[in-house]
Amino acid sequence: MASAYSQDLRDRVIGAVVGEGMSRRAAAARFGVSESSAIKWVLERSGLRAASKMGGYLRPRLEPHREFLEAVRAEKTDITLQALCDRLRTERGVRADTAMMSRFFRRIGVTLKKRR
């Protein structure tokens, strides 16, 4: 897995661009980093020079609505994913797309394919 560049390297690239007036692409070539990284580091608006957190676990957004979704699915077994998304938005105010809904149901062990 890739790792973040060191904080020292970030500071040197930003210092070369801001302090010395070097272009971002020239600073990237000088320090051996990608041009896109140098451009992003200088353009960051937050003012923080530290790397953002990488990876980690994101709790599924639909998990708090699991009972509601299972009830809707039990009510109408052949409901489409788009209809589930629409109903979740109108009744609960939660935006979800069909890919998110599909991953959620797959995670809890429910497939929406028709079987013989």
DSSP file (Angstrom, degrees, kcal/mol; ACC not computed):
  #  RESIDUE AA STRUCTURE BP1 BP2  ACC     N-H-->O    O-->H-N    N-H-->O    O-->H-N    TCO  KAPPA ALPHA  PHI   PSI    X-CA   Y-CA   Z-CA
    1    1 A M              0   0    0      0, 0.0     2,-0.0     0, 0.0     0, 0.0   0.000 360.0 360.0 360.0 142.4    0.0    0.0    0.0
    2    2 A A        -     0   0    0      1,-0.0     2,-0.3     0, 0.0     0, 0.0  -0.330 360.0-151.4 -70.0 152.8    1.2    3.5   -0.8
    3    3 A S        -     0   0    0      1,-0.0     3,-0.1    -2,-0.0     2,-0.1  -0.847  22.8 -93.7-123.6 163.7    2.2    5.8    2.0
    4    4 A A        -     0   0    0     -2,-0.3     3,-0.1     1,-0.1    -1,-0.0  -0.363  44.6-101.5 -72.7 152.1    2.2    9.5    2.4
    5    5 A Y        -     0   0    0      1,-0.1    46,-0.2    -2,-0.1    -1,-0.1  -0.344  51.1 -88.7 -65.7 156.5    5.3   11.6    1.6
    6    6 A S     >  -     0   0    0      1,-0.1     4,-1.9    -3,-0.1     5,-0.1  -0.295  28.3-122.1 -67.8 153.9    7.2   12.7    4.6
    7    7 A Q  H  > S+     0   0    0      1,-0.2     4,-2.5     2,-0.2     5,-0.2   0.856 112.1  58.0 -64.5 -35.3    6.3   16.0    6.2
    8    8 A D  H  > S+     0   0    0      1,-0.2     4,-2.3     2,-0.2    -1,-0.2   0.914 105.8  48.8 -61.6 -43.5    9.8   17.3    5.7
    9    9 A L  H  > S+     0   0    0      2,-0.2     4,-2.3     1,-0.2    -1,-0.2   0.912 110.4  51.0 -64.8 -42.3    9.6   16.8    1.9
   10   10 A R  H  X S+     0   0    0     -4,-1.9     4,-2.7     1,-0.2     5,-0.3   0.936 110.7  49.1 -57.8 -47.3    6.2   18.6    1.8
   11   11 A D  H  X S+     0   0    0     -4,-2.5     4,-2.6     1,-0.2    -1,-0.2   0.888 110.7  50.0 -62.6 -39.4    7.7   21.5    3.7
   12   12 A R  H  X S+     0   0    0     -4,-2.3     4,-2.1     2,-0.2    -1,-0.2   0.903 112.2  47.0 -67.4 -40.1   10.7   21.7    1.4
   13   13 A V  H  X S+     0   0    0     -4,-2.3     4,-1.8     2,-0.2    -2,-0.2   0.942 115.7  44.7 -65.8 -46.9    8.5   21.7   -1.8
   14   14 A I  H  X S+     0   0    0     -4,-2.7     4,-3.1     1,-0.2     5,-0.5   0.901 113.1  52.0 -64.5 -40.3    6.1   24.3   -0.4
   15   15 A G  H  X>S+     0   0    0     -4,-2.6     4,-1.9    -5,-0.3     5,-1.2   0.883 107.8  51.6 -63.1 -38.5    9.0   26.4    0.8
   16   16 A A  H  <5S+     0   0    0     -4,-2.1     6,-2.1     3,-0.2     4,-0.3   0.879 116.6  40.0 -65.9 -37.2   10.6   26.3   -2.6
   17   17 A V  H  X5S+     0   0    0     -4,-1.8     4,-0.6     4,-0.2    -2,-0.2   0.947 127.5  30.1 -77.1 -49.9    7.4   27.4   -4.3
   18   18 A V  H  <5S+     0   0    0     -4,-3.1    -3,-0.2    -5,-0.2    -2,-0.2   0.933 130.1  34.2 -78.0 -46.7    6.3   30.0   -1.8
   19   19 A G  T  <5S+     0   0    0     -4,-1.9    -3,-0.2    -5,-0.5    -2,-0.1   0.903 128.5  31.3 -78.9 -42.7    9.7   31.2   -0.4
   20   20 A E  T  4<S-     0   0    0     -5,-1.2    -3,-0.2    -4,-0.3    -1,-0.2   0.549 100.5-122.2 -96.0  -8.7   11.9   31.0   -3.4
   21   21 A G     <  +     0   0    0     -4,-0.6    -4,-0.2    -6,-0.3    -3,-0.1   0.684  56.0 155.4  76.8  17.4    9.3   31.7   -6.1
   22   22 A M        -     0   0    0     -6,-2.1    -1,-0.2     1,-0.1    -2,-0.1  -0.439  48.1-105.4 -74.8 150.3   10.0   28.5   -7.9
   23   23 A S     >  -     0   0    0      1,-0.1     4,-2.4    -2,-0.1     5,-0.2  -0.378  26.0-117.7 -72.0 158.0    7.2   27.0  -10.1
   24   24 A R  H  > S+     0   0    0      1,-0.2     4,-2.1     2,-0.2     5,-0.1   0.891 114.9  49.4 -64.3 -39.4    5.4   24.0   -8.8
   25   25 A R  H  > S+     0   0    0      2,-0.2     4,-2.1     1,-0.2    -1,-0.2   0.886 111.1  49.1 -68.5 -38.0    6.5   21.8  -11.6
   26   26 A A  H  > S+     0   0    0      2,-0.2     4,-2.5     1,-0.2    -2,-0.2   0.898 111.1  50.0 -67.3 -39.6   10.1   22.9  -11.2
   27   27 A A  H  X S+     0   0    0     -4,-2.4     4,-2.2     2,-0.2    -2,-0.2   0.883 109.1  52.6 -65.4 -37.5    9.9   22.2   -7.4
   28   28 A A  H  X>S+     0   0    0     -4,-2.1     5,-2.0     1,-0.2     4,-1.0   0.920 111.7  45.2 -63.5 -43.2    8.4   18.8   -8.1
   29   29 A A  H  <5S+     0   0    0     -4,-2.1     3,-0.3     1,-0.2    -2,-0.2   0.897 111.9  52.9 -67.1 -39.6   11.3   17.9  -10.5
   30   30 A R  H  <5S+     0   0    0     -4,-2.5    -2,-0.2     1,-0.2    -1,-0.2   0.893 118.4  34.3 -62.8 -41.0   13.9   19.3   -8.0
   31   31 A F  H  <5S-     0   0    0     -4,-2.2    -1,-0.2    -5,-0.1    -2,-0.2   0.440 110.0-116.4 -99.1  -0.4   12.6   17.1   -5.1
   32   32 A G  T  <5 +     0   0    0     -4,-1.0     2,-0.3    -3,-0.3    -3,-0.2   0.848  69.8 126.4  73.6  34.9   11.6   14.1   -7.1
   33   33 A V      < -     0   0    0     -5,-2.0    -1,-0.2    -6,-0.2    -2,-0.1  -0.767  67.2 -85.3-115.9 167.3    7.8   14.1   -6.5
   34   34 A S     >  -     0   0    0     -2,-0.3     4,-1.9     1,-0.1     5,-0.2  -0.366  31.5-124.4 -70.8 151.5    5.0   14.1   -8.9
   35   35 A E  H  > S+     0   0    0      1,-0.2     4,-2.5     2,-0.2     5,-0.2   0.890 110.9  56.0 -61.6 -39.2    3.8   17.4  -10.4
   36   36 A S  H  > S+     0   0    0      1,-0.2     4,-2.4     2,-0.2    -1,-0.2   0.876 105.7  51.3 -64.7 -36.0    0.3   16.7   -9.2
   37   37 A S  H  > S+     0   0    0      2,-0.2     4,-2.6     1,-0.2    -1,-0.2   0.940 110.9  47.5 -65.0 -45.9    1.4   16.3   -5.6
   38   38 A A  H  X S+     0   0    0     -4,-1.9     4,-1.9     1,-0.2    -2,-0.2   0.906 112.5  49.5 -61.7 -41.1    3.4   19.6   -5.7
   39   39 A I  H  X S+     0   0    0     -4,-2.5     4,-2.0     1,-0.2    -1,-0.2   0.930 112.7  47.0 -63.8 -45.0    0.4   21.4   -7.2
   40   40 A K  H  X S+     0   0    0     -4,-2.4     4,-1.2     1,-0.2    -2,-0.2   0.910 109.9  53.1 -63.4 -43.0   -2.0   20.0   -4.6
   41   41 A W  H  < S+     0   0    0     -4,-2.6     3,-0.2     1,-0.2    -1,-0.2   0.889 113.8  42.1 -62.1 -39.1    0.3   20.8   -1.7
   42   42 A V  H  < S+     0   0    0     -4,-1.9    -1,-0.2     1,-0.2    -2,-0.2   0.841 115.6  49.3 -77.3 -32.5    0.6   24.4   -2.7
   43   43 A L  H  < S+     0   0    0     -4,-2.0    -1,-0.2    -5,-0.2    -2,-0.2   0.557  76.7 124.8 -85.3  -7.5   -3.0   24.9   -3.6
   44   44 A E     <  -     0   0    0     -4,-1.2     3,-0.3    -3,-0.2    -3,-0.0  -0.303  45.4-161.5 -57.8 131.1   -4.5   23.4   -0.4
   45   45 A R  S    S+     0   0    0      1,-0.2    -1,-0.2     2,-0.1    -3,-0.0   0.606  75.1  77.3 -92.2 -13.3   -6.8   26.0    1.1
   46   46 A S  S    S-     0   0    0      2,-0.2    -1,-0.2     1,-0.1     3,-0.1   0.733  93.2-131.3 -71.9 -20.7   -6.9   24.7    4.6
   47   47 A G        +     0   0    0     -3,-0.3     2,-0.4     1,-0.3    -1,-0.1   0.344  66.4 125.2  86.5  -8.3   -3.5   26.0    5.5
   48   48 A L        -     0   0    0      1,-0.1    -1,-0.3     2,-0.1    -2,-0.2  -0.684  43.1-168.4 -86.3 137.3   -2.4   22.7    7.0
   49   49 A R        +     0   0    0     -2,-0.4    -1,-0.1    -3,-0.1     2,-0.1   0.537  55.6 104.5 -98.2  -9.0    0.7   21.2    5.6
   50   50 A A  S    S-     0   0    0      1,-0.1     2,-0.1   -40,-0.0    -2,-0.1  -0.367  79.2-102.3 -74.5 151.9    0.2   17.8    7.2
   51   51 A A        -     0   0    0    -46,-0.2    -1,-0.1     1,-0.1     2,-0.1  -0.396  37.8-112.7 -69.9 148.7   -0.9   14.8    5.2
   52   52 A S        -     0   0    0      1,-0.1     2,-0.1    -2,-0.1    -1,-0.1  -0.367  43.2 -82.8 -76.1 162.1   -4.6   13.7    5.5
   53   53 A K        -     0   0    0     -2,-0.1     2,-0.4     1,-0.0    -1,-0.1  -0.429  46.3-145.2 -66.0 138.3   -5.5   10.5    7.1
   54   54 A M        -     0   0    0     -2,-0.1    -1,-0.0    -3,-0.1   -50,-0.0  -0.887  51.2 -23.5-109.8 137.9   -5.3    7.5    4.7
   55   55 A G        +     0   0    0     -2,-0.4     2,-0.1     1,-0.1    -2,-0.0  -0.193  68.0 141.9  69.1-156.7   -7.6    4.5    4.7
   56   56 A G        -     0   0    0      2,-0.0     2,-0.5     0, 0.0    -1,-0.1  -0.338  56.3 -59.2 104.9 172.1   -9.6    3.4    7.7
   57   57 A Y        -     0   0    0     -2,-0.1     2,-0.6     2,-0.0     0, 0.0  -0.788  39.9-160.4 -96.3 129.7  -13.0    2.0    8.3
   58   58 A L        -     0   0    0     -2,-0.5     3,-0.1     0, 0.0    -2,-0.0  -0.950  22.3-126.7-108.4 122.9  -16.0    4.0    7.2
   59   59 A R        -     0   0    0     -2,-0.6     2,-0.1     1,-0.1    -2,-0.0  -0.467  36.0-101.0 -67.2 134.2  -19.3    2.9    8.9
   60   60 A P    >   -     0   0    0      0, 0.0     3,-0.9     0, 0.0    -1,-0.1  -0.341  24.0-143.6 -59.8 131.4  -22.0    2.1    6.3
   61   61 A R  T 3  S+     0   0    0      1,-0.2     4,-0.1     2,-0.1    -2,-0.1   0.758  97.0  53.0 -68.3 -24.7  -24.4    5.0    6.0
   62   62 A L  T >  S+     0   0    0      1,-0.2     3,-1.5     2,-0.1    -1,-0.2   0.574  81.8  91.0 -89.8  -8.4  -27.4    2.8    5.5
   63   63 A E  G X  S+     0   0    0     -3,-0.9     3,-1.7     1,-0.3     4,-0.3   0.874  81.9  55.6 -58.1 -41.3  -26.8    0.6    8.6
   64   64 A P  G 3  S+     0   0    0      0, 0.0    -1,-0.3     0, 0.0     3,-0.2   0.718 110.2  48.5 -63.7 -16.5  -29.0    2.8   10.9
   65   65 A H  G <> S+     0   0    0     -3,-1.5     4,-2.5     1,-0.2     5,-0.2   0.128  77.1 113.1-106.9  18.8  -31.9    2.3    8.4
   66   66 A R  H <> S+     0   0    0     -3,-1.7     4,-2.6     1,-0.2     5,-0.2   0.918  76.4  47.9 -60.3 -47.5  -31.5   -1.4    8.1
   67   67 A E  H  > S+     0   0    0     -4,-0.3     4,-2.2     1,-0.2    -1,-0.2   0.907 112.5  50.1 -62.0 -41.4  -34.8   -2.3    9.8
   68   68 A F  H  > S+     0   0    0      2,-0.2     4,-2.4     1,-0.2    -1,-0.2   0.936 112.6  46.1 -62.0 -47.0  -36.7    0.2    7.6
   69   69 A L  H  X S+     0   0    0     -4,-2.5     4,-2.3     1,-0.2    -2,-0.2   0.887 112.7  49.6 -65.8 -39.4  -35.1   -1.1    4.4
   70   70 A E  H  X S+     0   0    0     -4,-2.6     4,-2.1    -5,-0.2    -1,-0.2   0.879 111.4  50.2 -66.6 -36.3  -35.8   -4.8    5.3
   71   71 A A  H  X S+     0   0    0     -4,-2.2     4,-2.1    -5,-0.2    -2,-0.2   0.912 111.1  48.0 -67.2 -42.1  -39.4   -3.9    6.1
   72   72 A V  H  X S+     0   0    0     -4,-2.4     4,-1.9     1,-0.2    -2,-0.2   0.908 113.2  48.5 -64.3 -41.1  -39.9   -2.1    2.8
   73   73 A R  H  < S+     0   0    0     -4,-2.3     6,-0.2     1,-0.2    -1,-0.2   0.864 111.3  49.4 -67.7 -35.9  -38.3   -5.1    1.0
   74   74 A A  H  < S+     0   0    0     -4,-2.1     3,-0.4     1,-0.2    -1,-0.2   0.849 108.4  54.9 -69.9 -33.3  -40.5   -7.5    2.9
   75   75 A E  H  < S+     0   0    0     -4,-2.1     2,-0.4     1,-0.3    -2,-0.2   0.904 127.7  15.9 -65.2 -42.6  -43.6   -5.4    2.0
   76   76 A K  S >< S-     0   0    0     -4,-1.9     3,-1.3    -5,-0.1    -1,-0.3  -0.882  70.8-170.5-136.1 101.5  -42.8   -5.6   -1.7
   77   77 A T  T 3  S+     0   0    0     -2,-0.4    -1,-0.1    -3,-0.4    -2,-0.1   0.743  83.1  51.8 -70.5 -24.5  -40.3   -8.3   -2.6
   78   78 A D  T 3  S+     0   0    0      2,-0.0    -1,-0.3    36,-0.0     2,-0.1   0.067  77.2 139.0-101.1  26.8  -39.8   -7.3   -6.2
   79   79 A I    <   -     0   0    0     -3,-1.3     2,-0.1    -6,-0.2    -6,-0.0  -0.423  51.4-121.6 -70.3 143.8  -39.0   -3.7   -5.5
   80   80 A T     >  -     0   0    0      1,-0.1     4,-2.0    -2,-0.1     5,-0.1  -0.412  16.7-116.1 -83.3 161.9  -36.1   -2.2   -7.5
   81   81 A L  H  > S+     0   0    0      1,-0.2     4,-2.4     2,-0.2     5,-0.2   0.888 117.1  53.3 -63.1 -39.1  -33.0   -0.7   -6.0
   82   82 A Q  H  > S+     0   0    0      1,-0.2     4,-2.5     2,-0.2    -1,-0.2   0.894 107.5  50.9 -64.9 -38.5  -34.0    2.7   -7.4
   83   83 A A  H  > S+     0   0    0      2,-0.2     4,-2.5     1,-0.2    -1,-0.2   0.888 109.5  50.9 -65.4 -38.0  -37.4    2.5   -5.8
   84   84 A L  H  X S+     0   0    0     -4,-2.0     4,-2.5     2,-0.2    -2,-0.2   0.917 110.5  49.4 -63.2 -42.7  -35.7    1.7   -2.5
   85   85 A C  H  X S+     0   0    0     -4,-2.4     4,-2.0     2,-0.2    -2,-0.2   0.922 112.2  47.9 -61.6 -44.4  -33.4    4.7   -2.9
   86   86 A D  H  X S+     0   0    0     -4,-2.5     4,-2.4     1,-0.2    -2,-0.2   0.913 112.8  47.8 -64.0 -43.0  -36.4    7.0   -3.7
   87   87 A R  H  X S+     0   0    0     -4,-2.5     4,-2.6     1,-0.2     5,-0.4   0.891 110.1  52.3 -66.9 -39.1  -38.4    5.7   -0.8
   88   88 A L  H  X>S+     0   0    0     -4,-2.5     4,-1.9     1,-0.2     6,-1.2   0.881 111.6  47.7 -63.1 -38.1  -35.5    6.1    1.6
   89   89 A R  H  X5S+     0   0    0     -4,-2.0     4,-0.9     4,-0.2    -2,-0.2   0.914 115.4  42.9 -71.1 -41.9  -35.1    9.7    0.5
   90   90 A T  H  <5S+     0   0    0     -4,-2.4    -2,-0.2     1,-0.2    -1,-0.2   0.894 125.2  32.3 -73.1 -37.9  -38.7   10.6    0.8
   91   91 A E  H  <5S+     0   0    0     -4,-2.6    -3,-0.2    -5,-0.2    -2,-0.2   0.777 136.2  20.0 -92.0 -27.2  -39.4    8.9    4.1
   92   92 A R  H  <5S-     0   0    0     -4,-1.9    -3,-0.2    -5,-0.4    -2,-0.1   0.549  92.0-125.2-119.1 -13.1  -36.1    9.3    5.9
   93   93 A G     << +     0   0    0     -4,-0.9     2,-0.5    -5,-0.7    -4,-0.2   0.731  63.6 136.8  74.3  21.4  -34.3   12.1    4.0
   94   94 A V        -     0   0    0     -6,-1.2     2,-0.4    -9,-0.1    -1,-0.2  -0.901  47.3-142.0-107.5 124.5  -31.2   10.0    3.3
   95   95 A R        +     0   0    0     -2,-0.5     2,-0.3    -3,-0.1    -9,-0.1  -0.707  32.1 157.4 -86.2 131.2  -29.7   10.1   -0.1
   96   96 A A        -     0   0    0     -2,-0.4     2,-0.2   -11,-0.2    -7,-0.1  -0.988  28.0-141.2-147.8 150.1  -28.4    6.9   -1.6
   97   97 A D     >  -     0   0    0     -2,-0.3     4,-2.3     1,-0.1     5,-0.2  -0.619  34.6-101.0-107.5 174.0  -27.7    5.6   -5.0
   98   98 A T  H  > S+     0   0    0      1,-0.2     4,-2.5    -2,-0.2     5,-0.2   0.837 119.9  54.9 -66.6 -32.6  -28.3    2.1   -6.4
   99   99 A A  H  > S+     0   0    0      2,-0.2     4,-2.4     1,-0.2    -1,-0.2   0.924 109.8  46.9 -66.0 -42.9  -24.7    1.0   -6.1
  100  100 A M  H  > S+     0   0    0      1,-0.2     4,-2.2     2,-0.2    -2,-0.2   0.913 113.4  48.9 -63.0 -42.6  -24.7    1.9   -2.4
  101  101 A M  H  X S+     0   0    0     -4,-2.3     4,-2.3     2,-0.2    -2,-0.2   0.896 110.6  50.6 -65.0 -40.8  -27.9    0.1   -1.9
  102  102 A S  H  X S+     0   0    0     -4,-2.5     4,-2.4     1,-0.2    -2,-0.2   0.923 111.0  47.9 -63.7 -44.7  -26.7   -3.0   -3.7
  103  103 A R  H  X S+     0   0    0     -4,-2.4     4,-2.2     2,-0.2    -1,-0.2   0.883 110.6  53.1 -63.3 -38.4  -23.5   -3.1   -1.6
  104  104 A F  H  X S+     0   0    0     -4,-2.2     4,-1.6     2,-0.2    -2,-0.2   0.948 111.8  43.3 -62.6 -49.1  -25.5   -2.7    1.6
  105  105 A F  H  <>S+     0   0    0     -4,-2.3     5,-3.1     1,-0.2     4,-0.4   0.877 113.2  52.3 -66.8 -37.0  -27.8   -5.6    0.7
  106  106 A R  H ><5S+     0   0    0     -4,-2.4     3,-1.0     3,-0.2    -1,-0.2   0.895 107.2  53.9 -63.8 -38.5  -24.9   -7.8   -0.4
  107  107 A R  H 3<5S+     0   0    0     -4,-2.2    -1,-0.2     1,-0.3    -2,-0.2   0.854 109.9  46.0 -64.9 -35.4  -23.2   -7.0    2.9
  108  108 A I  T 3<5S-     0   0    0     -4,-1.6    -1,-0.3     2,-0.2    -2,-0.2   0.420 123.2-104.4 -90.8   3.7  -26.1   -8.2    4.9
  109  109 A G  T < 5S+     0   0    0     -3,-1.0     2,-0.5    -4,-0.4    -3,-0.2   0.695  76.8 130.4  89.9  19.7  -26.5  -11.3    2.8
  110  110 A V      < -     0   0    0     -5,-3.1     2,-0.4    -6,-0.2    -1,-0.3  -0.928  35.7-166.6-109.9 124.4  -29.5  -10.4    0.7
  111  111 A T        -     0   0    0     -2,-0.5    -9,-0.0     2,-0.1    -5,-0.0  -0.876  13.1-155.2-106.4 144.2  -29.4  -10.8   -3.1
  112  112 A L        +     0   0    0     -2,-0.4     2,-0.3     2,-0.1    -1,-0.1   0.210  55.5 118.0-102.7  15.6  -32.0   -9.2   -5.3
  113  113 A K        -     0   0    0      1,-0.1     2,-0.4     0, 0.0    -2,-0.1  -0.590  67.7-120.2 -81.7 144.3  -31.7  -11.6   -8.2
  114  114 A K        -     0   0    0     -2,-0.3     2,-0.3     2,-0.0    -2,-0.1  -0.696  33.7-167.1 -83.1 133.4  -34.6  -13.7   -9.1
  115  115 A R              0   0    0     -2,-0.4     0, 0.0     1,-0.1     0, 0.0  -0.884 360.0 360.0-122.4 153.0  -33.9  -17.4   -8.9
  116  116 A R              0   0    0     -2,-0.3    -1,-0.1     0, 0.0    -2,-0.0   0.464 360.0 360.0 -85.8 360.0  -35.8  -20.4  -10.1
